[in-house]
C-alpha cells in the first residue's frame, strides 16, 4: 500500500480537520524539508510539494483529535 499525497493546502485542511491543529503552509514545508514529514517534489527543486498523508498520521500517532476550541 502506497502513500497518499496531498498538496500543502490539502495537508493544512487535513491536519485542521483530523487533529484540530492549524499549521501554516510554511511550517508544513519546513517539516517536509527537515524530513519530519515525507514529501515528494516531482518537478525538481522548483516543483510543487506533495505531503504524504500517512506521514502526517504518523506524526500525530497516539494523538486523539482535539475538541474545537472556538
Helices and strands as residue ranges (DSSP letters): E 5-7, H 8-19, H 25-34, E 39-40, G 44-46, E 50-52, H 53-59
